[in-house]
Amino acid sequence: MPVRPHPGLEIDGFTLGEQLHKGGFATIWDVTHALYRTPMVMKVPTILDGYDGPTIVGFEVEQMIMPRLTGVHAPRVMGQGDFAVMPYIVTERIPGNSMYQHFKRAPRPLAEVIELAARMAEAVHDIHRQHVIHLDLKPDNFLQRPSGEMVLIDYGLSRHDQLPDLLAEEFTIPMGTFPYIAPEQFLRQRGDLRSDLYALGAMIYELATGKMPFGQPEKLSQVKQRLWRDPLPPRALRQDIPEWLQEIILRALEVDPANRYQSAAQMMFDLAHPMQVRLTPRAHKLQRDGRLAVFRRWRKMRNLRAFAAPPTVAAQMERAPILLVAVDLSPEAEPLAQAIHLQIKRMLVNRPDARVACVNVIKTARLGVDATTDDSGTNLHVARLVGLKAWAEGIDLTDDRLTYTILENTDPAAAIIDHAEANRVDHILMGARGHSATRRYLGSVSAKVVAEAACSVTVIRLRDQPTAETTPA
């Protein structure tokens, strides 16, 4: 016989305490268990006496997806129950409120907007790496740990590309929260991770301006209009928003997913490197497009059935990685640098949407004062930057997808590893010099990067060339 939740109920060793929240689709309860000291909550779907198919199927989806998620950006699942007695999911309790509290006080200071945007994008990138598209991103579904990391909750509308899509199999209506839903979701497409990037753009817009980019539509016919109607540019509502931030927001809100960021990691990269954001006409807009432009889009979009999308989340991530290329600019390493240049061009053939982050490391002394200029008197940092850009000539990428960074560290390997981690790099490409006794006993930069980096690493090594002998005259 089905059981309904109430304080004091014991089920599968869990004891329900007070009800913490009551929403339209579920209730949240404080819960304890003799075997767990971790604070926990239990989510129980609200199943009405009549037909409530979407709630039931959505909860089944959540029960399939959540136990498969790991890491700090998803709540840890402690237990779950099926519909035979009482359906529930028990997870760790995340202290604090949802991001909705921040959005209620929008517009927020720009520094806070940028930090929260980067943290939200980081969480989204993490679940994408685990084959999940959330498809219902909104302020209520972001919690923040005391340590700062965002936690994504409520996976009832989500899609895992290695599991059956039960919602698509049983229902034909678009699903999502209307102020944040992407145009392709209106067209019933549920397999594109860029839908989440659209929702991120809408939330950053709201944090920065205090307004939702398309208001609060209540009907699907109103949602459909975003296929051809552009939002009011953020800088028209708030003049101190920098052009580079408007560029990021409006790029995320592009109608066609092909014109948006191709991964959350790429959005994070731009948020962390504002001076390297490539400004397009989007950045300078102060008003909506005119009637003629809107009419042309309407004619193009009114009969559209679907946008092109890669078949899986993994395929999309593979097309749009962040590649870090560590380049040694010393004269003796020039042949190796040329080999790395050739290899990165080969890699881009199969990764057409990749971003390439070119890096050079200035090794500083552990003791003493480092020289700040080269032999010609040029600032060393500037000289390396010029050299790095010269090395990259011939890599056919736009400015927003080809960036340059000069790092300084006593340990070049640590500098590369830390930079890769901070920027969620997917693959490191670097060179290794020839064998020597010193490298064999003390280790090399490339060996340390291979051993400690969290991502894949490709090391280029030139074949040893025989040393030319000099014959006496």
C-alpha positions as CSV (number, residue, x, y, z in Angstrom):
1,M,0.0,0.0,0.0
2,P,1.4,3.4,-0.9
3,V,2.8,5.5,1.9
4,R,2.7,9.3,2.2
5,P,5.5,11.3,3.8
6,H,4.9,12.8,7.3
7,P,7.1,13.7,10.3
8,G,8.3,10.6,12.2
9,L,7.8,8.2,9.2
10,E,10.5,5.5,9.1
11,I,11.3,3.9,5.7
12,D,14.3,1.8,4.8
13,G,16.1,3.0,7.9
14,F,15.5,6.7,7.2
15,T,13.4,8.8,9.7
16,L,11.6,11.9,8.4
17,G,11.9,15.1,10.4
18,E,10.3,18.5,9.5
19,Q,9.2,19.4,6.0
20,L,11.7,21.9,4.7
21,H,10.0,22.9,1.4
22,K,6.8,22.2,-0.5
23,G,6.9,22.8,-4.3
24,G,4.5,22.1,-7.1
25,F,6.1,18.7,-7.9
26,A,7.8,17.5,-4.7
27,T,8.3,18.0,-1.0
28,I,11.7,18.2,0.7
29,W,12.2,16.7,4.2
30,D,14.9,16.7,6.8
31,V,15.9,13.1,7.3
32,T,18.3,11.0,9.5
33,H,19.7,7.5,9.4
34,A,21.6,5.6,12.1
35,L,24.4,4.8,9.7
36,Y,25.0,8.3,8.4
37,R,26.2,11.4,10.2
38,T,26.0,13.5,7.1
39,P,23.0,16.0,7.2
40,M,20.6,14.7,4.6
41,V,17.3,15.6,2.9
42,M,14.7,13.4,1.3
43,K,12.8,14.5,-1.9
44,V,9.4,12.9,-2.4
45,P,7.4,13.6,-5.6
46,T,3.9,15.0,-5.2
47,I,1.7,12.5,-7.0
48,L,-1.9,13.6,-7.4
49,D,-4.8,11.2,-7.2
50,G,-5.5,11.8,-10.9
51,Y,-3.2,11.3,-13.9
52,D,0.2,12.8,-13.1
53,G,2.4,11.2,-15.8
54,P,5.1,13.9,-16.2
55,T,5.8,14.0,-12.4
56,I,6.1,10.2,-12.3
57,V,8.3,9.9,-15.3
58,G,10.4,12.9,-14.3
59,F,11.1,11.4,-11.0
60,E,12.1,8.1,-12.6
61,V,14.5,10.1,-14.8
62,E,16.0,11.7,-11.7
63,Q,16.4,8.4,-10.0
64,M,18.3,7.1,-13.0
65,I,20.6,10.1,-13.5
66,M,21.5,11.3,-10.0
67,P,23.3,8.2,-8.7
68,R,25.6,8.3,-11.7
69,L,26.8,11.8,-11.0
70,T,30.0,12.4,-9.0
71,G,32.0,15.3,-7.8
72,V,31.3,18.5,-5.9
73,H,28.8,19.9,-8.4
74,A,26.1,17.3,-7.8
75,P,24.6,16.2,-4.4
76,R,25.7,12.8,-3.2
77,V,22.9,10.3,-3.3
78,M,22.5,8.3,0.0
79,G,19.4,6.2,-0.9
80,Q,16.2,5.9,-3.0
81,G,12.9,4.2,-2.9
82,D,10.6,2.9,-5.6
83,F,7.0,3.6,-6.4
84,A,5.8,0.3,-4.8
85,V,5.8,1.9,-1.3
86,M,7.0,5.5,-1.5
87,P,9.3,7.0,-4.2
88,Y,12.1,9.1,-2.8
89,I,15.7,10.2,-3.2
90,V,17.9,11.0,-0.2
91,T,20.9,13.2,-0.8
92,E,23.4,15.1,1.3
93,R,22.0,18.4,2.5
94,I,23.7,21.5,1.0
95,P,23.7,24.3,3.6
96,G,22.3,27.7,2.6
97,N,19.8,28.9,0.0
98,S,19.5,28.6,-3.7
99,M,20.8,31.2,-6.1
100,Y,17.2,32.6,-6.3
101,Q,18.1,34.8,-3.3
102,H,20.8,36.5,-5.4
103,F,18.5,36.9,-8.3
104,K,15.8,38.5,-6.1
105,R,18.3,41.3,-5.4
106,A,19.4,41.8,-9.0
107,P,21.0,43.7,-10.6
108,R,24.1,42.7,-8.7
109,P,27.6,44.3,-8.6
110,L,29.5,43.4,-11.8
111,A,32.3,41.6,-9.9
112,E,29.7,39.4,-8.2
113,V,27.9,38.8,-11.6
114,I,31.1,37.6,-13.2
115,E,32.1,35.4,-10.3
116,L,28.7,33.7,-10.0
117,A,28.5,33.3,-13.8
118,A,31.9,31.5,-13.8
119,R,30.9,29.2,-10.9
120,M,27.6,28.3,-12.6
121,A,29.3,27.6,-15.9
122,E,31.9,25.4,-14.1
123,A,29.1,23.3,-12.6
124,V,27.3,22.9,-15.9
125,H,30.6,21.9,-17.6
126,D,31.1,19.2,-15.0
127,I,27.7,17.5,-15.6
128,H,28.2,17.8,-19.3
129,R,31.4,15.8,-18.9
130,Q,29.3,13.2,-17.3
131,H,27.0,12.9,-20.3
132,V,24.1,14.9,-18.7
133,I,22.3,17.9,-20.2
134,H,20.2,19.5,-17.4
135,L,17.5,21.2,-19.6
136,D,16.0,23.1,-16.7
137,L,18.6,25.5,-15.5
138,K,17.2,28.3,-13.4
139,P,18.3,30.1,-10.2
140,D,16.3,27.7,-8.0
141,N,18.3,24.8,-9.2
142,F,21.7,26.2,-8.2
143,L,22.9,25.8,-4.6
144,Q,26.3,27.0,-3.4
145,R,28.5,25.1,-1.0
146,P,30.2,27.0,1.8
147,S,33.5,26.4,-0.1
148,G,32.0,28.2,-3.1
149,E,31.2,25.5,-5.6
150,M,27.8,25.5,-7.2
151,V,25.7,22.4,-6.9
152,L,23.1,21.5,-9.5
153,I,19.8,20.0,-8.3
154,D,16.5,18.8,-9.8
155,Y,17.3,16.5,-12.8
156,G,13.6,15.6,-13.5
157,L,13.8,17.1,-17.1
158,S,17.4,16.1,-17.8
159,R,18.8,13.9,-20.5
160,H,21.6,11.4,-20.1
161,D,22.9,10.4,-23.5
162,Q,23.7,6.8,-22.4
163,L,20.2,6.2,-20.9
164,P,16.8,6.0,-22.5
165,D,15.1,9.4,-22.8
166,L,11.8,8.5,-21.1
167,L,10.4,12.0,-21.3
168,A,10.9,12.2,-25.1
169,E,9.4,8.7,-25.5
170,E,6.2,9.5,-23.6
171,F,5.5,13.2,-24.1
172,T,5.6,15.5,-27.1
173,I,5.2,18.9,-25.5
174,P,8.2,21.2,-24.9
175,M,9.4,21.0,-21.2
176,G,11.4,23.5,-19.3
177,T,11.0,26.8,-17.4
178,F,9.8,29.3,-19.9
179,P,12.0,32.4,-19.1
180,Y,15.1,30.2,-19.6
181,I,14.1,27.7,-22.2
182,A,16.2,27.5,-25.4
183,P,14.6,27.8,-28.9
184,E,15.6,24.3,-29.8
185,Q,13.8,23.0,-26.7
186,F,10.6,24.6,-28.0
187,L,11.2,22.5,-31.1
188,R,11.3,19.4,-28.9
189,Q,15.1,18.9,-29.2
190,R,16.5,17.5,-26.0
191,G,19.9,16.3,-27.0
192,D,22.0,19.6,-27.3
193,L,24.2,20.7,-24.5
194,R,24.1,24.2,-25.9
195,S,20.5,24.5,-24.6
196,D,22.1,24.7,-21.1
197,L,24.4,27.5,-22.3
198,Y,21.4,29.5,-23.5
199,A,19.8,29.2,-20.1
200,L,23.2,30.3,-18.5
201,G,23.1,33.4,-20.8
202,A,19.6,34.2,-19.7
203,M,20.6,34.0,-16.1
204,I,23.7,36.1,-16.4
205,Y,21.5,38.7,-18.3
206,E,19.1,38.7,-15.3
207,L,21.9,38.9,-12.7
208,A,23.5,41.9,-14.5
209,T,20.3,43.8,-15.4
210,G,17.6,42.7,-13.0
211,K,15.4,41.8,-16.0
212,M,14.7,38.6,-17.8
213,P,15.8,38.8,-21.4
214,F,12.3,37.7,-22.7
215,G,10.2,38.6,-19.7
216,Q,8.1,35.9,-18.1
217,P,6.1,34.2,-20.9
218,E,3.2,32.0,-19.8
219,K,2.3,30.5,-23.2
220,L,4.3,28.4,-25.6
221,S,3.3,30.8,-28.4
222,Q,5.2,33.5,-26.5
223,V,8.2,31.2,-26.1
224,K,8.2,30.6,-29.9
225,Q,8.9,34.3,-30.5
226,R,12.5,33.9,-29.4
227,L,13.2,32.0,-32.6
228,W,13.2,35.4,-34.3
229,R,13.0,38.1,-31.6
230,D,16.2,39.3,-30.0
231,P,16.4,40.6,-26.4
232,L,17.1,44.2,-25.5
233,P,20.9,44.4,-25.2
234,P,22.0,44.4,-21.5
235,R,24.0,47.7,-21.9
236,A,20.7,49.4,-22.9
237,L,19.5,48.6,-19.4
238,R,22.8,49.2,-17.5
239,Q,25.5,51.4,-19.0
240,D,28.3,50.2,-16.8
241,I,28.2,46.6,-18.2
242,P,31.4,46.3,-20.2
243,E,31.2,45.4,-23.9
244,W,33.0,42.1,-23.4
245,L,30.4,40.9,-20.9
246,Q,27.5,41.9,-23.2
247,E,29.4,39.9,-25.9
248,I,29.4,36.8,-23.7
249,I,25.7,37.2,-22.8
250,L,24.4,37.8,-26.3
251,R,26.6,35.1,-27.8
252,A,25.1,32.6,-25.3
253,L,21.6,33.8,-26.3
254,E,22.0,33.3,-30.0
255,V,19.0,31.6,-31.6
256,D,21.0,29.0,-33.6
257,P,23.0,26.8,-31.2
258,A,25.9,26.8,-33.8
259,N,26.4,30.5,-33.1
260,R,26.6,30.1,-29.3
261,Y,29.5,28.9,-27.2
262,Q,30.1,25.3,-27.9
263,S,30.9,24.3,-24.4
264,A,30.5,25.8,-20.9
265,A,34.3,25.6,-20.5
266,Q,34.7,28.0,-23.4
267,M,32.3,30.4,-21.7
268,M,34.3,30.1,-18.4
269,F,37.5,30.8,-20.3
270,D,36.1,34.1,-21.6
271,L,34.8,35.1,-18.2
272,A,38.3,34.5,-16.8
273,H,40.1,36.4,-19.6
274,P,37.9,39.4,-20.5
275,M,40.7,41.2,-22.4
276,Q,40.9,38.3,-24.8
277,V,37.2,38.3,-25.6
278,R,36.7,39.0,-29.3
279,L,34.2,41.7,-29.7
280,T,31.6,41.5,-32.5
281,P,28.8,43.9,-33.4
282,R,26.9,42.2,-30.5
283,A,29.1,43.9,-28.0
284,H,28.2,47.4,-29.2
285,K,24.4,47.0,-29.6
286,L,22.2,49.4,-27.6
287,Q,18.8,48.5,-29.1
288,R,17.0,45.6,-30.5
289,D,17.1,44.7,-34.2
290,G,14.8,46.6,-36.5
291,R,11.6,45.4,-38.0
292,L,13.2,44.3,-41.3
293,A,15.8,42.1,-39.6
294,V,13.2,40.6,-37.3
295,F,10.9,40.0,-40.3
296,R,13.6,38.2,-42.2
297,R,14.3,36.0,-39.2
298,W,10.6,35.2,-38.9
299,R,10.4,34.1,-42.5
300,K,13.4,31.9,-42.0
301,M,12.4,30.4,-38.7
302,R,8.6,30.1,-38.8
303,N,8.6,26.7,-40.5
304,L,11.8,25.4,-38.9
305,R,11.6,21.9,-37.5
306,A,15.0,21.4,-35.9
307,F,18.5,22.8,-35.6
308,A,21.5,20.6,-36.4
309,A,23.1,18.9,-33.4
310,P,25.8,16.3,-32.8
311,P,24.4,12.9,-31.9
312,T,25.7,12.8,-28.3
313,V,27.0,15.0,-25.5
314,A,30.4,13.3,-25.7
315,A,30.5,14.1,-29.5
316,Q,29.7,17.7,-28.8
317,M,32.4,17.9,-26.1
318,E,34.9,16.3,-28.4
319,R,34.3,18.9,-31.1
320,A,34.8,21.9,-28.8
321,P,37.7,21.2,-26.4
322,I,40.1,23.6,-24.9
323,L,43.6,22.7,-26.0
324,L,46.6,24.1,-24.1
325,V,49.8,24.3,-26.1
326,A,53.0,24.8,-24.1
327,V,55.7,26.2,-26.4
328,D,59.4,26.5,-25.6
329,L,60.6,29.6,-27.5
330,S,64.4,29.1,-26.9
331,P,66.4,29.0,-30.2
332,E,67.6,25.4,-29.5
333,A,64.0,24.2,-29.2
334,E,62.9,25.7,-32.6
335,P,62.6,22.3,-34.4
336,L,60.5,21.0,-31.5
337,A,58.3,24.1,-31.6
338,Q,57.7,23.6,-35.4
339,A,56.7,20.0,-34.7
340,I,54.2,21.1,-32.1
341,H,52.8,23.7,-34.6
342,L,52.3,21.0,-37.1
343,Q,50.6,18.7,-34.6
344,I,48.1,21.3,-33.3
345,K,47.1,22.0,-36.9
346,R,46.4,18.3,-37.4
347,M,44.4,18.1,-34.2
348,L,42.2,21.0,-35.3
349,V,41.1,19.1,-38.4
350,N,39.1,16.7,-36.1
351,R,38.1,19.4,-33.6
352,P,36.7,22.2,-35.6
353,D,35.2,24.1,-32.6
354,A,38.3,23.9,-30.4
355,R,39.9,26.8,-28.6
356,V,43.7,26.9,-28.5
357,A,45.4,28.4,-25.5
358,C,49.1,29.1,-26.3
359,V,51.3,29.2,-23.2
360,N,55.0,30.0,-22.5
361,V,56.6,29.8,-19.1
362,I,59.3,32.1,-17.8
363,K,61.2,30.1,-15.2
364,T,62.0,32.3,-12.3
365,A,64.8,31.8,-9.7
366,R,64.0,30.4,-6.3
367,L,66.6,32.8,-4.8
368,G,67.8,36.1,-6.0
369,V,66.5,38.7,-8.4
370,D,65.3,37.7,-11.9
371,A,66.2,39.7,-15.0
372,T,63.2,41.6,-16.4
373,T,64.6,42.3,-19.9
374,D,66.3,40.3,-22.6
375,D,69.8,41.0,-24.1
376,S,68.3,43.7,-26.3
377,G,66.7,45.6,-23.4
378,T,63.1,44.5,-24.3
379,N,60.8,43.6,-21.5
380,L,61.0,39.8,-21.1
381,H,57.3,39.3,-20.8
382,V,56.6,41.4,-23.8
383,A,59.3,39.6,-25.8
384,R,57.9,36.2,-25.0
385,L,54.3,37.3,-25.9
386,V,55.5,38.6,-29.3
387,G,57.4,35.4,-29.9
388,L,54.4,33.3,-28.9
389,K,52.2,35.1,-31.3
390,A,54.8,34.7,-34.1
391,W,54.9,31.0,-33.4
392,A,51.1,30.7,-33.8
393,E,51.0,32.3,-37.2
394,G,49.4,29.9,-39.6
395,I,46.9,28.4,-37.1
396,D,43.7,29.3,-38.8
397,L,41.5,30.3,-35.9
398,T,39.7,33.6,-35.0
399,D,41.0,35.8,-32.2
400,D,38.4,34.5,-29.8
401,R,39.6,31.0,-30.2
402,L,43.4,31.6,-30.1
403,T,44.8,33.1,-27.0
404,Y,48.2,33.8,-25.5
405,T,49.4,33.6,-21.9
406,I,52.9,34.1,-20.4
407,L,53.3,32.4,-17.0
408,E,56.0,32.9,-14.5
409,N,57.0,30.2,-12.0
410,T,60.0,28.5,-10.4
411,D,58.5,25.2,-11.6
412,P,57.4,25.3,-15.2
413,A,55.5,22.0,-14.9
414,A,53.5,23.2,-12.0
415,A,52.7,26.4,-13.9
416,I,51.3,24.4,-16.8
417,I,49.3,22.1,-14.6
418,D,47.8,24.9,-12.5
419,H,46.9,26.9,-15.6
420,A,45.3,23.9,-17.2
421,E,43.2,23.1,-14.1
422,A,42.1,26.7,-13.6
423,N,40.9,26.9,-17.2
424,R,39.3,23.4,-17.5
425,V,41.7,22.4,-20.3
426,D,40.7,19.2,-22.0
427,H,44.1,18.4,-23.6
428,I,47.7,19.6,-23.2
429,L,50.1,19.5,-26.1
430,M,53.8,20.0,-25.3
431,G,57.3,19.0,-26.3
432,A,60.0,17.0,-24.6
433,R,63.7,17.7,-25.3
434,G,66.2,14.9,-25.9
435,H,67.4,12.4,-23.3
436,S,70.1,13.4,-20.8
437,A,71.4,12.1,-17.5
438,T,70.0,15.1,-15.6
439,R,66.5,14.5,-17.0
440,R,66.7,10.8,-16.3
441,Y,67.5,11.3,-12.6
442,L,65.7,14.5,-11.8
443,G,62.8,14.2,-14.1
444,S,61.6,16.5,-16.9
445,V,58.8,19.1,-17.2
446,S,56.9,16.9,-19.6
447,A,57.1,13.8,-17.4
448,K,55.7,15.8,-14.4
449,V,52.9,17.2,-16.5
450,V,52.0,13.7,-17.8
451,A,52.0,12.3,-14.3
452,E,50.1,15.1,-12.5
453,A,47.8,16.8,-15.0
454,A,44.0,16.0,-14.7
455,C,43.5,16.0,-18.5
456,S,45.0,14.1,-21.4
457,V,48.6,15.1,-22.4
458,T,50.3,14.6,-25.8
459,V,54.1,14.9,-25.7
460,I,56.0,15.6,-28.9
461,R,59.6,14.3,-29.1
462,L,61.9,14.6,-32.0
463,R,63.9,11.6,-33.1
464,D,67.5,11.9,-31.9
465,Q,69.8,13.2,-34.7
466,P,73.4,12.0,-34.9
467,T,75.9,14.7,-34.1
468,A,78.0,15.8,-37.1
469,E,81.7,15.1,-36.7
470,T,84.2,17.7,-37.5
471,T,87.2,16.6,-39.6
472,P,90.5,18.4,-39.1
473,A,91.7,20.3,-42.2
